[in-house]
Amino acid sequence: MKNQLLIIILLLSLISACSSPKQIPVVATSFGFASEKALSIPTTDQVSVFESLPEDDLVMMTLTTNLSKVLREKQNPAYQPASLKYVDRSSNEKEWNIKIKPRGNMRRKTCYYPPLKLKFSKKDLRAQGLKEIKTMKVAMKCQSRDSYDQLLIREFVAYKIYNILTDQSFQAKLGKMRIEDSEGKKDPFTSYAILIEHEKEMASRINGRLMESKHTSKGALVHDAYDRMSLFQFMIGNTDWHIYNRHNLKMVHIEGESFLTPVAYDFDYAGLVNAPYAVPKPGRNISDVTERFYQGACRSKEDYEKLLQPFRDKKGEIMDFCENFPHLDNSSRKYILKYLGSFYEIIENPRKTKRFILKHCDKDVAK
């Protein structure tokens, strides 16, 4: 009788574990991942703070906080009080009491003005009838010089190119943020800002769930999604990403797929941006971030043709967007068009495609 009770208890435990929404099987155990923790948000007609912001116009914002503390303690970031004001997409003025802290790894070390994470209270979000997405990432210009505004706008253009190529990408909005010191000790300053969709929102939008674990195998990825992401990174000249430790990548399990879809973010080290502080990924046989290095997998010629054609088909839309994006100055516009033109010279020329992509695949030295 005791043995029978033990068996019943074990079966009930297994049923409970399998039915839990927090874990789902994703990939075969041969990849080392029988299951992963899945993060999702409930389906709702509500919008988030990010979604409530203007879509096409600049998001005009004012952030007030102890600026000296942000700059002084950016290497040991902790949340501190702040107030945020902006006008939403319905032309309503909004004011929030929030918390902020510096975020990011290299930019926190390299930049005078670090990227920020904004944190809203669930209570306030509930009162405004918004989704309970508590945080939003904001990237500002790295240094005070105006030229760094243009570098940030170039990075924003990378996000928009990614959006043109696939919905499986982070949405981003361009803002202009005035930072005021609540202590009155530092002069206010204004910076362009990239406002980035929350990862759980992104995953939900593409009918998936965000997966969390420290490591991922290349064999655990949807081939088409992995190849498209790799070619996009080659397009913008970015080597600052890695599959195994998920560096600058989020992994999403899309409904109906047995494998994971990688979604890239943080493009300040890309050749398209060409930031003064950016360096190529160690181990690559390139001396400058403007040199391209393909980090994708080897496929058949037929698979490569299937991969390259959508990039060719989108050329006109991508180049037209860059030509007409109003916040690029003439220097940045010319640079971006020339840099993207050199990418298309490669994928429109079979000999160059073979040299720079087909013969260069799987040369990612850290598998």
TIDREN-408554 format. One record per atom (N, C-alpha, C): x, y, z. Coordinates in steps of 0.001 Angstrom, whole numbers, plus 500000, padded with zeros to 6 digits. Layout:
<rs>
XYZ;...
</rs>
This chain:
<rs>
500822498789500000;500000500000500000;500861501268500000;501934501279500807;502820502446500861;503461502682499498;503884501582498836;504504501722497522;503519502303496504;502262501848496596;501251502368495675;501010503862495888;500971504275497150;500798505704497451;501958506532496922;503176506011497069;504360506721496563;504289506894495053;503857505822494379;503753505890492921;502720506944492505;501558506969493197;500514507958492893;501015509373493104;501746509605494218;502288510938494515;503273511373493444;504142510454493022;505127510771491977;504436511123490667;503401510359490299;502676510641489062;502001512004489104;501387512325490239;500755513641490381;501765514767490289;502956514564490851;504017515580490787;504458515811489357;504603514698488593;505020514818487201;503979515545486373;502696515218486604;501622515893485881;501630517382486178;501815517743487449;501853519156487855;503000519881487202;504177519235487177;505365519872486588;505180520094485100;504592519074484416;504412519188482972;503395520261482611;502416520483483483;501365521461483174;501733522867483590;502863523037484282;503257524374484750;503583525272483575;503092526533483550;503397527448482457;504810527982482515;505537527729483575;506875528308483721;507943527521482973;507671526298482589;508650525496481893;507995524786480733;508685524801479586;508197524069478435;509365523387477764;509146522214477164;510223521583476419;510483522379475161;511758522568474817;512083523371473652;512908522603472647;514001521999473084;514884521341472141;515229519962472649;515760519158471759;516101517792472121;517231517764473128;517242516706473946;518262516611474982;519654516454474401;519782516105473130;521114515994472523;521812517336472463;521033518438472568;521627519766472593;521928520207474016;521542519402474980;521809519767476358;520722520597476989;519569520735476324;518490521553476857;517184520777476779;516875519996477803;515594519296477812;514458520288477983;514698521359478752;513687522395478953;514367523657479425;513636524761479312;514131526044479779;513007526785480469;513381527781481259;512384528647481867;511824529575480797;510519529671480714;509869530519479719;509204531699480393;509407532880479836;508799534090480372;507833534648479347;506620534949479766;505630535499478849;504763536498479589;503976537250478829;503041538196479427;501630537804479012;500643538024479887;499263537656479546;498768538435478335;497934537788477524;497311538460476390;496286539470476906;496359540713476390;495477541775476870;495337542836475796;494245543599475869;494047544713474944;494765545968475418;495313545936476617;496046547087477135;497358547283476381;497896548495476447;499205548779475868;500196549032476998;501457548928476688;502516549211477646;502912550679477553;503774551121478453;504314552484478352;504999552657477005;505804551675476608;506512551756475321;505524551901474165;504488551076474162;503506551128473077;502712552419473085;502612553067474237;501829554306474332;502593555518473803;503885555357473519;504694556471473042;504440556731471562;504662557969471088;504471558280469666;505263557324468775;504666556964467634;505246555941466766;506283556509465812;505936557581465113;506805558100464055;507515559390464436;506929560178465315;507551561424465731;508570561163466838;509453562122467052;510376562046468181;509596562004469492;510013561161470400;509418561121471730;510137562160472583;509448563236472927;510051564309473704;509853564011475192;510954563902475934;510897563473477331;511763564375478203;511376564489479463;512201565179480466;512376564242481656;513615563993482009;513937563131483146;514641563976484196;514137563947485422;514748564700486518;515192563721487596;516462563820487977;517007562908488985;518301563501489531;518870562836490515;520176563246491048;521233562809490046;521573563711489131;522462563374488024;523874563042488503;524334563767489495;525680563501490028;525790562064490533;524745561587491186;524761560232491714;524774559209490582;524006559452489514;524005558547488359;525413558403487794;526083559543487595;527406559529486986;528460558981487938;528318559287489202;529323558868490194;529255557375490478;528060556821490471;527888555433490904;527512554486489766;527854554871488520;527433554038487391;528124552676487352;529278552543488017;529933551239488064;529338550335489135;528570550897490024;527875550110491050;526399550510491038;525715550171489954;524374550726489744;523347550241490756;522550551189491217;521416550892492099;520295551853491727;519056551409491901;517921552259491554;517875553499492444;517523554638491838;517342555886492567;516100556590492045;515490557467492857;514245558132492447;514455559073491263;513413559213490461;513427560131489320;511994560460488948;511830561522488176;510511561815487603;510666561877486085;509637561431485391;509663561365483936;508413562032483375;508617562946482413;507505563612481745;507623563397480235;506476563190479574;506446563075478121;505010563242477647;504849563362476342;503526563417475723;503336562115474969;502233561387475250;502033560075474638;501437560212473236;501165559080472606;500714559084471207;499327559680471042;498589559826472155;497266560465472113;497333561931472500;498558562460472542;498816563875472879;498481564205474320;498478563198475184;498256563424476611;499589563594477330;499669564604478181;500879564792478980;500900563780480117;502034563117480273;502175562103481312;503337562481482231;503144562231483510;504221562445484478;504240561263485447;505421560688485620;505573559499486453;506651559718487501;506415559187488678;507490559018489650;508038557604489452;509285557527489048;509875556239488692;511201556054489427;511847554953489141;513218554721489589;514077554447488367;515338554828488441;516252554589487324;517576554057487850;518302553366486970;519672552982487301;520464552814486006;521779553039486055;522614552777484880;522570551297484517;522686550998483226;522668549617482762;523735549450481675;523840548200481186;524824547911480146;526153547518480752;526991546912479943;528312546490480406;529388547444479913;529702547371478622;530796548189478098;530466549671478125;529242550046477796;528922551473477759;528966552097479147;528642551326480168;528768551857481532;530220552175481863;531127551371481315;532553551579481578;533149552645480667;532642552713479440;533253553557478411;532668554958478350;531370555064478570;530648556310478295;530505557187479540;530515558483479304;530248559427480396;528781559327480799;527898559250479790;526471559086480060;526088557623479810;525805556873480847;525496555449480653;524063555253480171;523772554130479523;522375553784479260;521633553623480584;520323553755480531;519517553704481756;518431552638481651;518051552116482791;516850551306482892;515835552092483720;514649552311483145;513578553011483837;512648551974484454;512256552197485708;511394551246486397;510140551951486895;508982551475486432;507690552012486826;507079551106487898;506248551676488747;505597550849489765;504362550179489167;504125548941489578;502953548222489086;501665548949489461;501652549529490652;500462550237491116;500124551396490180;501147552170489794;500907553303488901;500492552843487507;501100551777487024;500731551249485710;499279550789485714;498895550113486790;497530549623486920;496550550802486919;496906551863487646;496028553033487747;495838553727486399;496847553630485534;496772554257484206;496186553310483159;495858552085483568;495280551118482637;496263550574481629;497545550524482022;498589550049481122;499050548644481520;499675547950480586;500255546644480877;501279546786482004;501388545752482795;502320545794483924;503724545359483491;504232546073482489;505628545918482058;506406547004482779;507150546620483797;507683547606484744;508918548353484257;509677547785483330;510952548407482979;511028548733481490;511864549711481185;512137550081479799;513597550529479700;514285550041478683;515686550400478483;515793551640477613;516732552510477988;516978553743477244;518480553887477027;518875554092475777;520276554382475468;520396555848475090;521376556531475656;521627557935475331;522989558055474664;523318559270474230;524631559447473618;525720559189474651;526831558683474185;527908558232475062;528653559403475709;528916560414474928;529643561595475400;528843562849475062;529270563985475576;528473565209475442;528524565825474048;529542565507473256;529693566141471945;528531565782471022;528150566740470153;527026566540469238;527241565348468315;528491565070467959;528783563951467061;528298562630467645;528239562524468965;527772561289469598;526260561121469475;525531562218469282;524112562105468952;523949561353467638;524794561700466663;524702561041465362;525049559557465448;525996559207466297;526329557783466471;525131557020467032;524413557643467965;523231557001468531;522143556852467464;521978557863466625;520975557792465562;521351556707464551;522641556543464267;523070555454463384;522690554094463982;522851553951465293;522456552695465926;520943552496465812;520176553563465967;518735553470465793;518394553012464379;519114553515463392;518897553092462006;519123551590461866;520111551039462584;520341549590462551;519106548836463042;518498549314464130;517264548685464621;516168548739463549;516044549871462861;514973550014461866;515233549133460644;516485548970460247;516808548054459148;516425546628459526;516733546253460758;516381544926461268;514865544731461214;514107545769461585;512640545707461527;512141545515460098;512797546180459140;512392546041457737;512601544603457258;513669543982457723;514004542630457288;513134541561457935;512719541784459184;511958540760459896;511214541353461089;510052540789461376;509334541149462597;510013540557463828;510868539562463619;511568538910464729;512767539763465138;512459540959465601;513464541953465970;512860542884467007;513713543573467749;513228544524468749;512717545793468069;511544546249468485;511073547562468083;511824548616468899;512094549737468293;512764550838468987;512130552151468556;512153553125469452;511634554459469142;512710555481469468;512756556507468648;513765557545468833;513170558706469622;513874559101470655;513405560196471482;514459561275471638;514038562350472249;514967563402472654;514695563645474129;515693563375474937;515503563418476381;516304564564476996;515601565393477748;516258566448478527;516474565897479929;517706565946480384;518050565445481722;518282566635482637;517516566709483717;517660567803484678;518125567246486019;519030567977486655;519572567554487947;518658568035489070;518114567099489813;517196567453490897;517882568230492008;519212568127492089;519965568832493132;520409570215492681;520249570510491388;520635571818490859;522127572054490780;522913570992490863;524372571144490844;524968571004489451;524249570363488551;524744570173487192;523776570804486203;524336571358485151;523496571964484122;522692570879483409;521460571198483021;520683570231482245;521319570002480873;521109568840480308;521595568573478961;520536567765478213;520637567779476890;519680567078476043;520406566080475162;519837564900475036;520431563844474222;519336563143473422;519677562757472198;518818561784471529;518810560516472370;517747559750472265;517620558541473075;516946557446472261;517425556221472428;516764555056471841;515971554373472939;514674554261472739;513780553588473678;513488552203473107;513737551165473891;513739549804473370;512599548985473965;511908548279473114;510821547389473500;511303546369474537;510472546095475529;510823545091476533;510890543713475878;511832542889476336;512033541580475706;510794540689475770;510025540784476856;508815539968476946;507741540471475971;507695541781475771;506781542330474772;507154541864473381;508456541914473079;508935541455471777;508538540010471535;508806539148472532;508496537726472388;507001537503472175;506173538211472940;504725538073472813;504248538547471446;504824539638470947;504424540193469646;504666539211468507;505724538401468599;506030537449467528;505509536047467855;504525536018468779;503829534774469119;504776533760469762;505585534241470676;506528533354471349;506663533684472817;507577532977473436;507905533212474839;509413533311474993;509823534253475821;511245534464476069;511805533295476866;512939532782476429;513570531654477098;514799532136477856;514985531627479047;516111532056479870;516963530865480283;518205530908479890;519237530012480416;520556530678480078;521625530220480670;522904530896480486;523560530572479150;523257529391478597;523960528949477403;523006528368476376;523403528481475117;522630527929474015;523580527333472977;523200526194472421;523955525584471332;523451526109469997;524345526226469014;523915526640467685;522935525636467087;523081524364467477;522173523345466987;520775523470467542;520586524340468541;519273524518469157;518462525617468491;518964526175467380;518330527340466769;517580526984465495;516501527713465242;515806527631463954;516767528097462868;517043527259461873;518060527583460876;517807528909460170;516582529106459660;516294530314458892;516483531571459737;516020531519460988;516124532684461870;517579532975462224;518337531910462510;519763532069462836;520526532639461648;520259532111460451;520970532574459254;520632534031458937;519356534393459062;518954535775458787;519600536738459772;519606536375461058;520245537219462066;521741537353461785;522401536255461415;523842536283461136;524152537186459950;523318537096458897;523565537932457716;523278539397458018;522260539668458819;522008541059459226;523211541620459990;523767540847460910;524936541309461660;526118541559460718;526278540707459714;527315540921458701;527027542201457918;525777542416457613;525363543600456865;525785544886457566;525554544953458883;525870546178459620;527296546151460195;528024545066459922;529414544987460377;529555544796461873;528717543940462448;528735543753463901;529214542347464261;530287542249465025;530763540952465537;530538540830467041;529899541837467636;529735541867469094;528506541070469525;528514539786469210;527427538887469612;527974537465469629;527302536620470413;527772535243470528;526608534342470939;526499533201470272;525384532296470537;525512531618471892;526665531038472186;526792530152473347;526393530850474645;526931532053474886;526601532754476133;525509533809475937;524885533802474748;523768534695474433;524151536171474546;525376536484474230;525830537873474314;525104538717473269;524384539724473744;523599540632472902;522560539903472052;522031538813472586;520972538055471926;519914537647472949;518672537637472536;517598537034473304;517089535831472527;516710534784473249;516213533563472620;514713533442472867;513970533193471789;512518533116471860;512052531773471319;511159531125472055;510497529928471548;509182530353470930;509096530310469604;507899530713468886;506964529516468772;505696529769468992;504698528700468964;504769527936467647;504808526609467736;504873525761466553;506279525374466152;507294526044466739;508682525722466434;509239524786467499;510152523907467081;510806523007468035;512121523581468540;512581524656467890;513875525229468235;513738526713468554;514825527348468907;514803528732469383;515136529723468274;514544530898468369;514804531998467437;515649533054468134;516857533343467611;517686534392468221;517270535780467733;517216536734468651;516868538115468312;517979539015468855;518590539780467973;519766540578468325;519390541973468827;520295542563469613;520126543944470085;521507544513470413;521568545796470729;522809546523471039;523782546477469865;523756547541469045;524536547571467816;525589548690467808;525963549173468984;526901550308469006;528307549917468568;528633548617468560;529949548165468096;529951547842466599;528861548110465912;528760547794464491;529548548792463646;530027548310462508;530700549196461566;529772550254461016;528468549958460945;527494550945460487;527482552165461385;527732551953462681;527788553046463653;529182553665463669;530201552808463738;531607553221463724;531931554161464889;531554553723466103;531856554508467304;533355554480467596;533918555567468099;535363555619468371;535837554564469360;534953554156470277;535357553201471310;535175551747470873;534548551513469724;534233550146469298;535466549439468747;535610548172469101;536716547340468607;536133546012468126;536831545340467184;536321544039466723;536368543005467838;535548541994467695;535544540888468631;536906540192468607;537489539891469767;538786539206469801;538751537890469027;539864537594468356;539959536352467604;539543536471466157;539023537633465753;538652537827464363;539836538448463620;540035538026462416;541167538520461639;540807539830460943;540351540787461742;540036542118461242;540592543137462233;540946544289461733;541586545296462579;540673546458462914;539497546514462294;538597547650462488;537166547164462388;536254547791463149;534859547328463137;534177547556461790;534728548419460957;534115548639459642;534389547479458688;535338546599459029;535583545396458236;534553544339458624;533968543704457641;532941542703457921;533560541325458157;532922540561459054;533342539190459351;532081538364459554;531847537406458665;530630536600458737;530774535533459810;529842535534460779;529891534599461900;528796533534461821;528213533378460639;527113532436460483;527563531023460184;526580530148460038;526825528725459809;526963528430458316;527623527336457996;527741526875456617;526437526198456185;525978526543455002;524787525936454424;525057525585452962;524096524947452332;524217524644450904;524044525925450091;524458525895448818;524303527056447949;522832527434447812;521970526414447785;520540526670447669;520015527391448911;520487526965450083;520067527624451321;520558529065451368;521782529291450901;522312530655450896;521511531543449951;521136531015448799;520354531799447851;519000532174448456;518413531221449164;517146531478449851;517318532549450926;518481532570451567;518772533561452606;519017534938452014;519801534999450929;520230536282450375;519104537031449668;518181536293449046;517193536949448191;516318537961448936;515807537648450147;515015538673450849;515801539944451141;517102539838451390;517926541026451609;518010541841450318;518138541150449193;518151541858447899;516791542508447636;515718541765447946;514371542286447699;514077543528448533;514670543616449703;514421544739450619;515391545903450407;516287545766449446;517322546798449249;516716548180449038;515743548276448152;515148549578447853;514522550219449073;513786549443449851;513123549967451044;514143550411452092;515202549613452255;516231549939453250;516982551210452849;517414551275451598;518185552432451141;517312553698451142;516045553535450798;515135554680450795;514926555207452206;514793554290453177;514638554725454568;515859555532455007;517053555015454723;518287555707455145;518460557042454420;518062557082453159;518176558303452363;517288559413452913;516136559031453462;515140560023453839;514926560184455339;515664559430456153;515456559552457598;515916560941458048;515017561743458592;515312563170458783;516341563494459857;516615562578460769;517491562910461891;518965562587461627;519252562005460470;520648561813460074;521183563108459474;522394563512459867;523005564642459172;523603564136457858;524070565050457022;524552564662455694;525726563700455759;526609563906456717;527783563041456854;527367561612457200;526475561464458171;526014560134458564;525227559467457441;524421560255456743;523620559697455649;524522559126454556;525521559905454168;526444559449453131;527222558214453587;527634558226454837;528411557096455356;527568555820455357;526351555905455863;525486554722455953;525157554181454566;524815555056453636;524482554602452286;525673553922451614;526860554466451818;528064553859451246;528359552519451901;528193552455453235;528501551220453960;527527550110453562;526245550432453467;525269549439453039;525463549072451572;525887550045450778;526165549759449370;527251548710449214;528263548759450088;529339547765450013;528843546373450390;527821546296451254;527216545001451577;526507544439450352;525747545286449681;525014544806448514;525948544452447358;527098545088447276;528085544684446280;528541543243446512;528567542821447772;528964541451448100;527860540462447744;526633540723448177;525585539704447991;524985539730446589;525320540744445792;524847540782444409;525907540300443431;527067539938443949;528172539451443124;528526538042443581;528237536996442772;528471535619443195;529909535349443635;530865535960442978;532265535738443350;532560536308444736;532051537514445023;532256538119446338;531455537395447411;530256536949447052;529452536177448010;530204534927448439;530790534239447482;531553533028447782;532750533343448659;533455534443448361;534679534791449099;534390535238450519;533382536093450702;533163536708452017;532135535985452889;531324535126452278;530290534450453060;530415532929452954;530275532375451732;530267530926451582;531556530279452074;532694530903451778;533978530331452208;534390530791453600;533553531633454176;533926532219455463;533032531714456594;532063530871456256;531115530397457254;531803529486458266;531196529397459436;531684528532460515;533123528822460933;533571530066460710;534905530445461186;534826531229462487;533678531117463149;533523531686464484;534400530862465411;535508531434465874;536529530650466577;536053530103467908;535077530765468536;534564530277469824;533187529679469600;533124528402469347;531875527737468985;530858527818470107;
</rs>
